Amino acid sequence: MGENIKNGKMEVMGINVDISQILGEKIIDQYMAQLTEEDVKVIMDYISQDFFIKKEEKIFNYDTSKYDTKMAVYIKERETDHWGNKKGSITIGELIKQKFEERIKAELCEKVEEIVKSTDYQEKIEEIAAELVDYSINGYKEDMKERIRERLIGNVMDESPKYSGTPLLYLINQEIDKRFRG
C-alpha cells in the first residue's frame, strides 16, 4: 500500500485521494473541536486586528456645513519606504493574496501550456504567420503601388488637385484673400 503513495496522493479503488488534504482537514477538525467560544473569539479578534484597520474619517456635510466623523474599515497593508521596500511584518491579508497569486499563477501557466501545445493553437499561429508573410510580400507591394499611383497620377488627373489633402484652388484663394486684407 505504501508503494502507491506518490506526492501525497494515493489511488484507492480507482479514485485519486489526496492524503495530505485529508490529514490536514482531520487535524483542523480535531483542533477546532477543542476550542471554546472564547478561544474562537480571541482568534477572530486577532485575525481582524491583523487584517483590517479601522480609521476615523472626517467628511464634510454640505447640508449642515460641518464635518461628520465616520468609521472606515480598510484592509491592512504594510508600509513601503521611499525605495519601494515593504516595512514591518507580513499581514494575513498579504499572505492570503500571495498564496492566491501563487495558485492562480501555477494554474494559469498549466492552462497556457496546454493551449500552446494544442493543435488548434499551432494551426492558428501558422495561419497568422502565413498571412503576415503574404502581406509582407504582396500586400505591401500593392499598397506602395497605390500610393505612387495616387501621388503621380491621381492628383494630376483630379478636377481639383490637392496639396496634403487640401484643394489647391482653396489654398490659392486663401493667399489672394490675405493680400487684399493685408
Number of C-alpha atoms within 10 A of each C-alpha: 7 6 6 11 13 11 9 11 14 18 14 10 7 7 8 10 15 15 16 12 12 11 11 11 12 12 12 11 11 11 10 12 9 9 11 10 9 9 12 12 12 12 12 12 12 12 14 15 15 16 16 18 13 12 12 11 12 12 11 12 11 8 6 8 8 11 12 12 13 11 9 11 11 10 15 18 19 14 12 11 9 7 6 8 10 13 11 10 9 13 18 18 17 15 11 11 12 12 11 12 12 12 12 12 12 12 12 12 12 12 12 12 11 11 13 13 11 11 10 11 13 12 11 11 13 12 12 11 12 12 13 13 12 12 14 11 11 11 14 12 11 12 12 11 11 12 12 12 12 14 12 10 11 15 16 12 10 10 9 13 14 17 12 6 8 11 14 14 12 12 13 10 10 11 10 12 11 9 8 7 6 6
